Amino acid sequence: MSAQINELVARAKSGSAEAFGELYELYYKEMYCYACCVTGSELLAQDAVSDAVLSAFRQIQSLKNEKAFKGWIFKILCASCKRYYTENQKKNSMVYLDDENGGFNEPASFESVELSVELRRALDGLSAEEREIVLLSVLGNYRSHEISEILEIPPSTVRSKLRRSLKKLRDLLGGEF
């Protein structure tokens, strides 16, 4: 499978939109699930994934190593999710006198993502960085050195923050995790 992915990446770097589309098909569910968890909203997740994919498509020629495609696109997605999450936090902190004049309607909860209500609440109890590290590790199946490259922090910091974050999650879930 990895040889097939490397070939798709090489074709995408050569300008094949079809190859890039096939790569998107391979990773979109994982990307969307991650974005839902980070942004806390299906609508924001859709926007973040769309922006990340468009950005990746425009920048695909800058990818030096075909084998690093997944980490590379997730790094772009992380930045996109942070941007949408931050913008959403700013909008939610504003007070609108009239919803018709620019009020922000809270998007629907992410019912399609298969996470329990308790886990969503527990994830909300983590800081943005803690949540990002846990989600990259658990959902993205990344190792500490890969997460360190994506988040641009030392691998040892990733490991210690992951350990503390998972303990915090266990405590928030009442030891059920």
Helices and strands as residue ranges (DSSP letters): H 2-13, H 17-39, H 42-59, G 60-62, G 66-68, H 69-93, G 99-101, H 117-124, H 128-138, H 144-151, H 155-172
